[in-house]
Amino acid sequence: MNREDQEALTRVSAGTPMGELLRRYWLPVLLSAELQAGGAIRRLRRLGDDLVIARAPDGTLVALAARCPHRGASLHLGHNEPGGLRCVYHGWKLDPRGRCVEMPNEPERHRFCARVKTRAYACRERGGVVWIHMGPEGEASPFPDHD
């Protein structure tokens, strides 16, 4: 196997052939027991992407890109609240779909918040394992029927 082929088969970051292939599948990331409702926000690195994952107080799984879309502050340092994760830097709140739903210092009439979004990852739980889909949004493959 030549060097180019080896690079193509072993690199998994975004934009690489193997990285794009692996992002089409559901990937196990944590045991369900590692996420408590309203508990700590966990940071992960999968396929070269940094992300955060938490279980909201209502039990909903939230998996987002690790950095706030505003100033790049780590969402790992934020607050796990009902309806999403709040950035510790300016208080922006991001829902499980990556949409900004609250900007404390922005006047309501501006609606700037409606134009802000970050990368969100589809999440599922089965068999005591949390799975995420890292492919294009809205194009998640069927969830495997594992026991």
Buried (B, 14 or more C-beta within 10 A) or exposed (E): EEEEEEEEEEBBEEEBEBBBEBBEEBBEBBEEEBBEEBEEBBBBEBBEBBBBBBBBBEEBBBBBBBBBBBEEBBBBEBBBBEBBBBBBBBBBBBBBBBBBBBBEEBEEEEEEBEEBBBBBBBBBBBEEBBBBBBBEEEEBEEEEEEE
